[in-house]
Amino acid sequence: MKVRVLYFARLREAVGMDMEEIEFPGDKATIAALLDVLRKRGGIWAKEAGVDSGNRLAVNQQLAGLITALQDGDEVAMFPPVTGG
């Protein structure tokens, strides 16, 4: 199973890419599993994919939580929280 991960704003600059495809064995995965794959890369990935990073995730343009299931071909967006005044 493959998902496309999109990185936005400060995250795009921090990780040095705007998009990548990540493949999971089998046909089931969750947002938590995706974050675990990213964290295991270490360095900036460990920080930005941490559950306490404050970053938001969306699956197919719908906000998602850690238990959100992923399907083959899903698009996962990862973006920092937006602040305004």
Rosetta constraint file for C-alpha pairs under 8 A:
AtomPair CA 1 CA 23 HARMONIC 5.54 0.50
AtomPair CA 1 CA 24 HARMONIC 5.25 0.50
AtomPair CA 1 CA 25 HARMONIC 6.46 0.50
AtomPair CA 1 CA 26 HARMONIC 6.31 0.50
AtomPair CA 1 CA 27 HARMONIC 5.34 0.50
AtomPair CA 1 CA 28 HARMONIC 7.54 0.50
AtomPair CA 1 CA 71 HARMONIC 7.26 0.50
AtomPair CA 1 CA 72 HARMONIC 4.83 0.50
AtomPair CA 1 CA 73 HARMONIC 7.47 0.50
AtomPair CA 2 CA 21 HARMONIC 6.43 0.50
AtomPair CA 2 CA 22 HARMONIC 5.54 0.50
AtomPair CA 2 CA 23 HARMONIC 4.28 0.50
AtomPair CA 2 CA 24 HARMONIC 6.23 0.50
AtomPair CA 2 CA 71 HARMONIC 7.97 0.50
AtomPair CA 2 CA 72 HARMONIC 5.25 0.50
AtomPair CA 2 CA 73 HARMONIC 5.79 0.50
AtomPair CA 2 CA 74 HARMONIC 7.65 0.50
AtomPair CA 3 CA 21 HARMONIC 5.61 0.50
AtomPair CA 3 CA 22 HARMONIC 5.51 0.50
AtomPair CA 3 CA 23 HARMONIC 6.53 0.50
AtomPair CA 3 CA 70 HARMONIC 7.75 0.50
AtomPair CA 3 CA 71 HARMONIC 7.45 0.50
AtomPair CA 3 CA 72 HARMONIC 6.00 0.50
AtomPair CA 3 CA 73 HARMONIC 5.08 0.50
AtomPair CA 3 CA 74 HARMONIC 5.05 0.50
AtomPair CA 3 CA 75 HARMONIC 5.94 0.50
AtomPair CA 3 CA 76 HARMONIC 7.06 0.50
AtomPair CA 4 CA 19 HARMONIC 6.99 0.50
AtomPair CA 4 CA 20 HARMONIC 5.80 0.50
AtomPair CA 4 CA 21 HARMONIC 4.40 0.50
AtomPair CA 4 CA 22 HARMONIC 6.42 0.50
AtomPair CA 4 CA 73 HARMONIC 6.88 0.50
AtomPair CA 4 CA 74 HARMONIC 6.34 0.50
AtomPair CA 4 CA 75 HARMONIC 4.84 0.50
AtomPair CA 4 CA 76 HARMONIC 6.04 0.50
AtomPair CA 5 CA 19 HARMONIC 5.53 0.50
AtomPair CA 5 CA 20 HARMONIC 5.40 0.50
AtomPair CA 5 CA 21 HARMONIC 6.01 0.50
AtomPair CA 5 CA 22 HARMONIC 7.27 0.50
AtomPair CA 5 CA 75 HARMONIC 5.99 0.50
AtomPair CA 5 CA 76 HARMONIC 4.72 0.50
AtomPair CA 5 CA 77 HARMONIC 5.80 0.50
AtomPair CA 5 CA 78 HARMONIC 7.23 0.50
AtomPair CA 6 CA 18 HARMONIC 5.75 0.50
AtomPair CA 6 CA 19 HARMONIC 4.43 0.50
AtomPair CA 6 CA 20 HARMONIC 6.78 0.50
AtomPair CA 6 CA 75 HARMONIC 7.36 0.50
AtomPair CA 6 CA 76 HARMONIC 6.11 0.50
AtomPair CA 6 CA 77 HARMONIC 4.68 0.50
AtomPair CA 6 CA 78 HARMONIC 6.08 0.50
AtomPair CA 7 CA 11 HARMONIC 5.77 0.50
AtomPair CA 7 CA 12 HARMONIC 4.89 0.50
AtomPair CA 7 CA 17 HARMONIC 7.13 0.50
AtomPair CA 7 CA 18 HARMONIC 4.90 0.50
AtomPair CA 7 CA 19 HARMONIC 5.97 0.50
AtomPair CA 7 CA 77 HARMONIC 6.16 0.50
AtomPair CA 7 CA 78 HARMONIC 5.15 0.50
AtomPair CA 7 CA 79 HARMONIC 6.19 0.50
AtomPair CA 8 CA 12 HARMONIC 5.04 0.50
AtomPair CA 8 CA 18 HARMONIC 6.72 0.50
AtomPair CA 8 CA 77 HARMONIC 7.53 0.50
AtomPair CA 8 CA 78 HARMONIC 6.40 0.50
AtomPair CA 8 CA 79 HARMONIC 5.06 0.50
AtomPair CA 8 CA 80 HARMONIC 7.48 0.50
AtomPair CA 9 CA 13 HARMONIC 6.91 0.50
AtomPair CA 9 CA 79 HARMONIC 6.73 0.50
AtomPair CA 9 CA 80 HARMONIC 7.19 0.50
AtomPair CA 10 CA 14 HARMONIC 6.14 0.50
AtomPair CA 10 CA 79 HARMONIC 7.88 0.50
AtomPair CA 10 CA 80 HARMONIC 7.01 0.50
AtomPair CA 11 CA 15 HARMONIC 6.07 0.50
AtomPair CA 11 CA 48 HARMONIC 7.57 0.50
AtomPair CA 11 CA 78 HARMONIC 7.75 0.50
AtomPair CA 11 CA 79 HARMONIC 6.53 0.50
AtomPair CA 11 CA 80 HARMONIC 6.88 0.50
AtomPair CA 12 CA 16 HARMONIC 5.79 0.50
AtomPair CA 12 CA 17 HARMONIC 5.44 0.50
AtomPair CA 12 CA 18 HARMONIC 5.18 0.50
AtomPair CA 13 CA 17 HARMONIC 6.99 0.50
AtomPair CA 14 CA 44 HARMONIC 7.16 0.50
AtomPair CA 15 CA 44 HARMONIC 6.99 0.50
AtomPair CA 15 CA 45 HARMONIC 7.26 0.50
AtomPair CA 24 CA 28 HARMONIC 7.77 0.50
AtomPair CA 24 CA 29 HARMONIC 7.12 0.50
AtomPair CA 27 CA 71 HARMONIC 7.25 0.50
AtomPair CA 27 CA 72 HARMONIC 7.12 0.50
AtomPair CA 28 CA 69 HARMONIC 7.33 0.50
AtomPair CA 28 CA 70 HARMONIC 6.69 0.50
AtomPair CA 28 CA 71 HARMONIC 6.86 0.50
AtomPair CA 29 CA 33 HARMONIC 6.01 0.50
AtomPair CA 29 CA 34 HARMONIC 7.36 0.50
AtomPair CA 29 CA 69 HARMONIC 5.94 0.50
AtomPair CA 29 CA 70 HARMONIC 5.34 0.50
AtomPair CA 29 CA 71 HARMONIC 7.39 0.50
AtomPair CA 30 CA 34 HARMONIC 6.41 0.50
AtomPair CA 30 CA 66 HARMONIC 6.77 0.50
AtomPair CA 30 CA 67 HARMONIC 5.76 0.50
AtomPair CA 30 CA 68 HARMONIC 5.43 0.50
AtomPair CA 30 CA 69 HARMONIC 4.37 0.50
AtomPair CA 30 CA 70 HARMONIC 5.22 0.50
AtomPair CA 31 CA 35 HARMONIC 6.21 0.50
AtomPair CA 31 CA 64 HARMONIC 7.65 0.50
AtomPair CA 31 CA 65 HARMONIC 6.78 0.50
AtomPair CA 31 CA 66 HARMONIC 4.90 0.50
AtomPair CA 31 CA 67 HARMONIC 6.17 0.50
AtomPair CA 31 CA 68 HARMONIC 5.72 0.50
AtomPair CA 31 CA 69 HARMONIC 6.69 0.50
AtomPair CA 31 CA 70 HARMONIC 6.94 0.50
AtomPair CA 32 CA 36 HARMONIC 6.19 0.50
AtomPair CA 32 CA 66 HARMONIC 4.71 0.50
AtomPair CA 32 CA 67 HARMONIC 6.40 0.50
AtomPair CA 33 CA 37 HARMONIC 6.35 0.50
AtomPair CA 34 CA 38 HARMONIC 6.42 0.50
AtomPair CA 35 CA 39 HARMONIC 6.02 0.50
AtomPair CA 35 CA 49 HARMONIC 5.35 0.50
AtomPair CA 35 CA 50 HARMONIC 7.16 0.50
AtomPair CA 35 CA 51 HARMONIC 7.95 0.50
AtomPair CA 36 CA 40 HARMONIC 6.18 0.50
AtomPair CA 36 CA 49 HARMONIC 7.56 0.50
AtomPair CA 37 CA 41 HARMONIC 7.13 0.50
AtomPair CA 38 CA 42 HARMONIC 7.82 0.50
AtomPair CA 38 CA 45 HARMONIC 5.79 0.50
AtomPair CA 38 CA 46 HARMONIC 6.91 0.50
AtomPair CA 38 CA 49 HARMONIC 6.14 0.50
AtomPair CA 39 CA 45 HARMONIC 5.20 0.50
AtomPair CA 39 CA 46 HARMONIC 4.00 0.50
AtomPair CA 39 CA 47 HARMONIC 7.32 0.50
AtomPair CA 39 CA 48 HARMONIC 7.83 0.50
AtomPair CA 39 CA 49 HARMONIC 5.52 0.50
AtomPair CA 39 CA 50 HARMONIC 6.78 0.50
AtomPair CA 40 CA 45 HARMONIC 7.59 0.50
AtomPair CA 40 CA 46 HARMONIC 6.63 0.50
AtomPair CA 41 CA 45 HARMONIC 5.98 0.50
AtomPair CA 41 CA 46 HARMONIC 6.75 0.50
AtomPair CA 42 CA 46 HARMONIC 4.78 0.50
AtomPair CA 42 CA 47 HARMONIC 7.97 0.50
AtomPair CA 43 CA 47 HARMONIC 6.94 0.50
AtomPair CA 44 CA 48 HARMONIC 6.10 0.50
AtomPair CA 45 CA 49 HARMONIC 5.68 0.50
AtomPair CA 46 CA 50 HARMONIC 5.99 0.50
AtomPair CA 47 CA 53 HARMONIC 6.68 0.50
AtomPair CA 48 CA 53 HARMONIC 5.77 0.50
AtomPair CA 48 CA 55 HARMONIC 7.32 0.50
AtomPair CA 49 CA 53 HARMONIC 6.71 0.50
AtomPair CA 49 CA 55 HARMONIC 7.82 0.50
AtomPair CA 54 CA 80 HARMONIC 6.74 0.50
AtomPair CA 54 CA 81 HARMONIC 6.42 0.50
AtomPair CA 55 CA 78 HARMONIC 6.77 0.50
AtomPair CA 55 CA 79 HARMONIC 5.59 0.50
AtomPair CA 55 CA 80 HARMONIC 4.36 0.50
AtomPair CA 55 CA 81 HARMONIC 5.69 0.50
AtomPair CA 56 CA 63 HARMONIC 7.58 0.50
AtomPair CA 56 CA 64 HARMONIC 7.87 0.50
AtomPair CA 56 CA 78 HARMONIC 5.79 0.50
AtomPair CA 56 CA 79 HARMONIC 5.34 0.50
AtomPair CA 56 CA 80 HARMONIC 5.95 0.50
AtomPair CA 56 CA 81 HARMONIC 6.32 0.50
AtomPair CA 57 CA 63 HARMONIC 5.95 0.50
AtomPair CA 57 CA 64 HARMONIC 5.56 0.50
AtomPair CA 57 CA 65 HARMONIC 7.22 0.50
AtomPair CA 57 CA 76 HARMONIC 6.75 0.50
AtomPair CA 57 CA 77 HARMONIC 5.48 0.50
AtomPair CA 57 CA 78 HARMONIC 4.66 0.50
AtomPair CA 57 CA 79 HARMONIC 6.47 0.50
AtomPair CA 58 CA 62 HARMONIC 4.98 0.50
AtomPair CA 58 CA 63 HARMONIC 4.09 0.50
AtomPair CA 58 CA 64 HARMONIC 4.85 0.50
AtomPair CA 58 CA 76 HARMONIC 5.57 0.50
AtomPair CA 58 CA 77 HARMONIC 5.08 0.50
AtomPair CA 58 CA 78 HARMONIC 6.74 0.50
AtomPair CA 59 CA 63 HARMONIC 6.39 0.50
AtomPair CA 59 CA 64 HARMONIC 6.03 0.50
AtomPair CA 59 CA 70 HARMONIC 7.77 0.50
AtomPair CA 59 CA 74 HARMONIC 6.65 0.50
AtomPair CA 59 CA 75 HARMONIC 5.68 0.50
AtomPair CA 59 CA 76 HARMONIC 4.57 0.50
AtomPair CA 59 CA 77 HARMONIC 6.47 0.50
AtomPair CA 60 CA 74 HARMONIC 6.24 0.50
AtomPair CA 60 CA 75 HARMONIC 5.15 0.50
AtomPair CA 60 CA 76 HARMONIC 6.35 0.50
AtomPair CA 60 CA 77 HARMONIC 7.84 0.50
AtomPair CA 61 CA 75 HARMONIC 7.87 0.50
AtomPair CA 61 CA 76 HARMONIC 7.84 0.50
AtomPair CA 61 CA 77 HARMONIC 7.48 0.50
AtomPair CA 64 CA 68 HARMONIC 5.87 0.50
AtomPair CA 70 CA 74 HARMONIC 6.49 0.50
